[in-house]
Amino acid sequence: MKIADIPVNEQARVDDLHKLNILDTPPEERFDRLTRLARRLFSVPTAVVSLVDAKRQWFKARVGMDVCEMGRDVSFCSHAILRDEVMVVSNALEDSRFHDNPLVVGDPYIRFYAGCPIRSPQGYKLGTLCILDTIPREFDEDDKVMLADLARMVEQEMAAVHLATMDELTKLSNRRGFESLSEHALSMCKRLGKPASLLYFDLDLFKQINDRFGHAEGDRALVNFARILMGNFRESDVIGRLGGDEFAVFLTNTPAQETQAVLGHLETAVNEYNRDSKRGYDLLYSVGAIEYDPASHDTIGDLMSSADALMYQQKKRRREAP
């Protein structure tokens, strides 16, 4: 078995994949529909939208396959993303790269594979739309064109999902994207018995920045606060701009004491920004921090409501302080 080479732009490619916030998200009809269409058009038992992560390939949509991910080392798609055109394996038993691959000699007994690279809006090859069969097959040029057309449809849907769940100004998840990703992360914490916390931020005196310095400067303040958040939380944490001057962070597998330490680091980072920026104003914020409690929080919405209430209590105390 030959393990695929690593793309020359691997780090940028993986970073771009992660920025789409699509890995480990729930199934969506828009992608499931395309795999069903591919299976029907080519009369194959299996069709998959596969995304190649650093160590695994994960399936955003699949029909005819039970597992949702597998190791990258055995992945046909990790070979396909090294090419610009459709990759076809007519008979895996006769291909030196795959003849002894566990997916060939064992379940699901792949014989035929055809995969077209799926590109991000920035042009990185993130994975493939691929079709599989348990018998050898031929795949002509018309077939390749048809599969490539379907892959372009997958790319369009991925771009649409990203735009619908991204805040255009800060490039963070918007409320819809934050709630969707956090709900999925919360369900994983529930299942694995891991701790989690939610932080709800509101910028203080933000209206005064807009009134005194203009809305362009207000936008700059939002962008800079978003950058500070991104620089002080982990890649695995979900960060979002909920709207206006409200932000939230969902931290997984994070005990309460660790959350407080992270908030301390964030405060230091904001103070350093205020010292160095010389914008004529300081970034000030109130934050409500709540730890996930299975007895009180069924959904991410419950956590957000609890953290929001704590945030407003802090804001009220600050307003009333002499």
Wavefront OBJ file of the C-alpha trace (Angstrom):
o trace
v 0.000 0.000 0.000
v 1.277 3.455 -0.865
v 0.464 6.297 1.515
v -0.238 9.507 -0.381
v 2.342 12.276 -0.414
v 1.623 15.399 1.625
v 0.625 18.415 -0.529
v 3.262 21.149 -0.694
v 0.754 23.655 0.717
v -0.489 21.275 3.423
v -0.516 23.660 6.388
v -2.335 26.394 4.480
v -4.716 23.788 3.044
v -5.624 22.372 6.459
v -5.939 25.860 7.942
v -8.341 26.793 5.146
v -10.375 23.648 5.776
v -10.673 24.447 9.473
v -11.693 28.048 8.783
v -14.742 26.814 6.916
v -16.070 25.403 10.211
v -17.593 22.443 8.392
v -15.712 19.527 9.978
v -17.798 17.444 12.408
v -20.995 19.336 11.610
v -24.327 17.481 11.344
v -25.594 16.089 8.018
v -27.218 18.591 5.665
v -29.723 17.864 2.939
v -27.920 20.090 0.435
v -24.896 17.748 0.506
v -26.793 14.504 1.037
v -28.827 15.305 -2.072
v -25.687 15.547 -4.203
v -24.339 12.187 -3.025
v -27.701 10.593 -3.806
v -27.608 12.193 -7.235
v -24.066 10.929 -7.886
v -25.003 7.399 -6.857
v -28.027 7.430 -9.141
v -26.279 8.967 -12.142
v -23.375 6.511 -12.070
v -25.301 3.480 -10.753
v -22.826 2.858 -7.944
v -23.573 1.694 -4.391
v -21.587 4.432 -2.641
v -21.022 8.176 -3.043
v -19.242 10.429 -0.546
v -18.336 14.065 0.045
v -14.966 13.548 1.730
v -12.819 16.187 3.453
v -9.154 15.371 4.103
v -8.054 16.660 7.504
v -4.515 16.489 8.912
v -4.754 12.873 10.117
v -8.151 11.656 8.884
v -10.712 11.940 6.151
v -14.170 12.927 7.343
v -17.381 12.520 5.379
v -19.686 15.520 5.225
v -22.178 13.453 3.243
v -22.304 9.769 2.443
v -24.695 7.263 0.966
v -23.908 3.549 0.997
v -21.284 3.854 3.742
v -21.788 3.447 7.499
v -18.669 5.098 8.952
v -18.293 8.890 9.107
v -14.483 9.031 9.040
v -11.349 6.921 8.616
v -7.586 7.304 8.768
v -5.932 9.439 6.132
v -3.241 6.808 5.577
v -5.700 4.404 3.889
v -7.633 7.143 2.084
v -8.014 7.066 -1.696
v -9.040 10.734 -1.515
v -5.669 11.762 -0.052
v -4.211 10.658 -3.393
v -6.955 12.396 -5.382
v -6.294 15.838 -3.842
v -2.764 15.724 -5.260
v -4.250 16.019 -8.752
v -6.186 18.720 -10.550
v -8.372 16.343 -12.534
v -10.616 13.413 -11.675
v -8.679 10.415 -10.339
v -9.952 7.027 -11.517
v -9.020 3.611 -10.179
v -10.739 1.089 -12.454
v -9.617 -1.971 -10.494
v -7.921 -1.418 -7.153
v -6.575 -4.969 -7.111
v -4.475 -4.139 -10.165
v -3.257 -0.754 -8.864
v 0.099 -0.844 -7.046
v -1.005 1.980 -4.750
v -4.093 0.202 -3.458
v -3.972 -3.563 -4.140
v -3.172 -4.370 -0.491
v -5.086 -1.422 1.053
v -7.273 -2.550 4.003
v -10.300 -0.995 2.273
v -9.607 -3.200 -0.757
v -8.732 -6.522 0.842
v -11.365 -6.020 3.554
v -14.668 -4.233 4.083
v -15.935 -2.314 2.067
v -13.926 -4.226 -0.604
v -13.344 -1.255 -2.910
v -12.580 -2.164 -6.491
v -13.597 0.996 -8.367
v -12.963 4.578 -7.260
v -13.451 7.920 -8.989
v -12.890 11.179 -7.118
v -12.882 14.824 -8.174
v -11.083 17.358 -5.960
v -13.249 19.866 -4.104
v -11.674 23.304 -3.782
v -12.254 26.046 -1.237
v -13.051 29.605 -2.377
v -9.304 30.269 -1.946
v -8.431 27.406 -4.301
v -7.151 24.810 -1.814
v -8.125 21.184 -2.483
v -9.975 20.181 0.657
v -11.304 16.773 -0.321
v -13.336 15.109 -3.043
v -16.706 14.107 -4.313
v -16.081 10.414 -4.920
v -17.973 7.323 -6.005
v -17.122 3.714 -5.127
v -18.070 0.253 -6.284
v -17.260 -3.303 -5.238
v -16.695 -4.372 -8.852
v -14.194 -3.047 -11.426
v -15.568 -0.405 -13.791
v -14.543 1.792 -16.681
v -14.984 5.565 -16.499
v -14.845 7.562 -19.734
v -14.293 11.266 -20.387
v -18.004 12.091 -20.345
v -18.252 10.432 -16.933
v -15.337 12.527 -15.662
v -16.986 15.736 -16.870
v -20.233 14.788 -15.148
v -18.476 14.002 -11.855
v -16.529 17.277 -12.077
v -19.794 19.171 -12.609
v -21.227 17.619 -9.461
v -18.050 18.498 -7.555
v -18.462 22.134 -8.585
v -21.991 22.000 -7.135
v -20.542 20.736 -3.851
v -18.078 23.657 -3.867
v -20.930 26.119 -4.405
v -22.868 24.654 -1.495
v -19.799 24.803 0.763
v -19.269 28.463 -0.115
v -22.937 29.214 0.542
v -22.832 27.492 3.934
v -19.712 29.414 4.893
v -21.214 32.768 3.905
v -24.487 31.999 5.688
v -22.700 31.189 8.943
v -19.874 33.765 8.872
v -19.857 37.360 10.064
v -18.505 39.271 7.081
v -16.877 42.037 9.148
v -14.906 40.006 11.689
v -14.690 36.674 9.791
v -15.931 34.915 12.936
v -18.974 32.659 13.003
v -22.209 34.633 13.108
v -24.989 33.752 15.570
v -26.340 31.010 13.344
v -22.903 29.484 12.782
v -21.925 29.806 16.447
v -25.078 28.116 17.711
v -24.805 25.292 15.170
v -21.139 24.531 15.883
v -21.503 24.944 19.639
v -24.557 22.708 19.807
v -22.603 19.972 18.073
v -19.605 20.475 20.378
v -21.908 20.423 23.417
v -23.420 17.109 22.351
v -19.910 15.635 22.143
v -19.091 16.904 25.649
v -22.325 15.361 26.941
v -21.569 12.024 25.328
v -17.964 11.915 26.567
v -18.634 13.443 29.975
v -16.254 16.347 29.350
v -16.498 19.806 30.979
v -17.414 22.862 28.926
v -17.946 26.564 29.477
v -19.524 29.453 27.619
v -18.348 33.076 27.719
v -20.694 35.887 26.680
v -19.024 39.231 25.904
v -20.447 42.698 25.396
v -18.265 45.705 24.567
v -18.784 48.542 27.052
v -19.293 52.122 25.837
v -19.263 50.951 22.237
v -21.911 53.482 21.207
v -19.594 56.255 22.340
v -16.889 54.999 19.958
v -19.344 55.194 17.053
v -20.681 58.604 18.120
v -17.300 60.205 18.715
v -15.068 58.539 16.101
v -17.522 57.334 13.471
v -18.862 53.950 12.415
v -15.725 53.035 10.479
v -13.749 53.272 13.709
v -16.475 51.307 15.470
v -16.055 48.559 12.894
v -12.303 48.646 13.458
v -12.873 48.191 17.203
v -15.059 45.131 16.553
v -12.462 43.622 14.220
v -9.640 44.225 16.686
v -11.588 42.691 19.563
v -12.348 39.675 17.368
v -8.639 39.313 16.589
v -7.776 39.418 20.283
v -10.334 36.679 20.954
v -8.924 34.522 18.151
v -5.401 35.045 19.442
v -6.222 33.993 22.998
v -8.454 30.971 22.554
v -7.711 27.554 21.108
v -8.485 26.469 17.578
v -10.899 23.921 19.057
v -12.935 26.648 20.810
v -15.948 28.067 18.978
v -15.793 31.870 18.679
v -18.622 33.965 17.283
v -19.934 37.467 16.864
v -23.583 37.207 17.835
v -24.505 40.626 16.480
v -23.751 44.262 17.233
v -21.080 44.379 19.923
v -21.849 40.949 21.417
v -19.444 38.007 21.146
v -19.368 34.502 22.588
v -16.842 31.697 23.042
v -17.681 28.043 23.733
v -14.809 26.143 25.355
v -14.794 22.345 25.266
v -13.003 20.015 27.675
v -12.170 23.017 29.854
v -12.536 22.934 33.668
v -13.849 26.068 35.390
v -10.464 27.003 36.890
v -8.847 26.826 33.455
v -11.562 29.080 32.057
v -10.748 31.708 34.669
v -7.066 31.501 33.780
v -7.901 32.021 30.103
v -10.011 35.050 30.989
v -7.033 36.433 32.891
v -4.812 36.050 29.822
v -7.479 37.727 27.704
v -7.684 40.693 30.067
v -3.913 41.092 29.848
v -4.052 40.974 26.046
v -6.781 43.615 25.895
v -4.880 45.856 28.312
v -1.771 45.544 26.152
v -3.803 46.441 23.072
v -5.259 49.493 24.797
v -1.776 50.587 25.886
v -0.281 50.251 22.413
v -3.118 51.105 20.001
v -3.439 54.830 20.768
v -6.841 55.014 19.042
v -8.182 57.622 21.462
v -10.352 55.082 23.300
v -9.996 51.791 25.140
v -11.619 48.470 24.342
v -13.705 47.691 27.417
v -15.942 44.675 27.891
v -18.194 42.828 30.292
v -18.267 39.054 30.296
v -20.489 36.373 31.740
v -18.876 32.952 32.241
v -20.993 29.876 32.860
v -19.918 26.252 33.273
v -21.980 23.575 31.592
v -24.314 21.871 34.071
v -26.243 18.879 32.680
v -29.036 19.510 35.188
v -29.581 23.100 33.998
v -28.447 23.252 30.375
v -30.124 21.044 27.798
v -29.074 23.160 24.824
v -26.498 25.746 23.854
v -29.326 28.282 24.075
v -29.676 27.540 27.803
v -25.955 28.149 28.304
v -26.099 31.392 26.321
v -29.041 32.671 28.371
v -27.258 31.932 31.654
v -24.010 33.540 30.516
v -25.876 36.544 29.075
v -27.573 37.160 32.434
v -24.227 37.035 34.244
v -22.717 39.417 31.714
v -25.458 41.997 32.289
v -25.023 41.700 36.041
v -21.363 42.603 35.608
v -22.222 45.458 33.267
v -24.798 46.790 35.741
v -22.296 46.687 38.632
v -19.796 48.634 36.570
v -22.370 51.286 35.680
v -23.342 51.692 39.320
v -19.770 51.804 40.595
v -18.713 55.293 41.810
l 1 2 3 4 5 6 7 8 9 10 11 12 13 14 15 16 17 18 19 20 21 22 23 24 25 26 27 28 29 30 31 32 33 34 35 36 37 38 39 40 41 42 43 44 45 46 47 48 49 50 51 52 53 54 55 56 57 58 59 60 61 62 63 64 65 66 67 68 69 70 71 72 73 74 75 76 77 78 79 80 81 82 83 84 85 86 87 88 89 90 91 92 93 94 95 96 97 98 99 100 101 102 103 104 105 106 107 108 109 110 111 112 113 114 115 116 117 118 119 120 121 122 123 124 125 126 127 128 129 130 131 132 133 134 135 136 137 138 139 140 141 142 143 144 145 146 147 148 149 150 151 152 153 154 155 156 157 158 159 160 161 162 163 164 165 166 167 168 169 170 171 172 173 174 175 176 177 178 179 180 181 182 183 184 185 186 187 188 189 190 191 192 193 194 195 196 197 198 199 200 201 202 203 204 205 206 207 208 209 210 211 212 213 214 215 216 217 218 219 220 221 222 223 224 225 226 227 228 229 230 231 232 233 234 235 236 237 238 239 240 241 242 243 244 245 246 247 248 249 250 251 252 253 254 255 256 257 258 259 260 261 262 263 264 265 266 267 268 269 270 271 272 273 274 275 276 277 278 279 280 281 282 283 284 285 286 287 288 289 290 291 292 293 294 295 296 297 298 299 300 301 302 303 304 305 306 307 308 309 310 311 312 313 314 315 316 317 318 319 320 321 322
